[in-house]
């Protein structure tokens, strides 16, 4: 299809209003995309011990492969705004949902450490594109429907992560290799991915309506780096450092500082993730009722309170309850920030560009957060290190005014 024909088709689509039925189906479709994303990514992460053993990797070599994944994802996602501008977020999602299962299977089939690293590079590349495109499409659905859906999308991801972990445990217990595991889930979710993308919004949903006073949307490597984006990025970084810290260090903290048994120590993470999922399941309704800034402030205050309970708890059980409060309060923070960033960036390509820049900060929080905590714990102790998260989270709460973008559709030009 020529560029002229493609532009003519997209122009015709722009003249067609999107019906409530189409928007409703798109809401469930993009939620399902989040589920597929989380399940396939967790399938890979959960089988890392098996891959490490199969390829006889040292800890350093495994760390290098994990770094390759993160760097590939971060670099590629910077171009997603260009992809969305050219093809629309639905088409980008469709392509990545084909590529993701294939890349996952390639990881399983890698015959040596070098090929494994290359396969992981491809997996990280595809995952980085999908992460941004699916959030951009969720923002487009919010705009079309006039109602928030981001908490529900991230709740689906949380549920799928738990599901993926359980599936991985089942495959491992059954003696099935990572390759067999990846082939099974890859085949199923390749078909599922193709089916659900048929319900996504048309490409016209990603295009800024043409008007005389609209400034041209800037794309490419330098676009989107505004002061507002940097503030959003700081919020996202702190939020993800906190979550990654709980995932990596909650069990150690309960065991070393609260004398929890080895059987009891993992329950801190269990409480955190269960309450996080529950909070996200009701987050969209609370968003509608109270507004994004108020919900963000309330969630942040509950999260800070939960962390304080963790630090001051007189028993392991009380500390576990504190981790639950931290998960409940923090559950709405990241979805609200994603929604605010997308709406602050404008429509379509602008939203995708802003989201790609923002996701750089969240990935950084995930990748380097646990390491920073480890280094700090070596210097001042894990308790004081976790206490250092309190003022950072308070700073996040104090910037809740930025989250008002999640309640209003504003142009990216208003940010400069």
Secondary structure, DSSP 4 states (H G I P E B T S, - for coil): --HHHHHHHHHHHHTSPPPHHHHHHHHHHHHHHHHHHHHHHHHHHHTHHHHHHHTT--HHHHHHHHHHHHHHHHHHHTTHHHHHHHH-HHHHHHHHHHHHHHHHHHHHH--SHHHHHHHHHHHHHHHHHHHHHHHHHHHHHHHHHTS--HHHHHHHHHHHHHHHHHHHHHHHHTT--HHHHHHHHHHHHHHHHHHHGGGSPPGGGGSPPP-TTPPPPP-STTTT--HHHHHHHHHHHHHHHHHHHHHHHHHHHHHHHS---HHHHTHHHHHHHHHHHHHHHHHHHHHHHH-HHHHHHHHHHHHHHHHHHHHH-SSHHHHHHHHHHHHHHHHHHHHHHHHHHHHHT-STHHHHHHHHHHHHHHHHHHHHHHHHHHHHHHHH-HHHHHHHHHHHHHHHHHTGGGGGGGGS---GGGG-
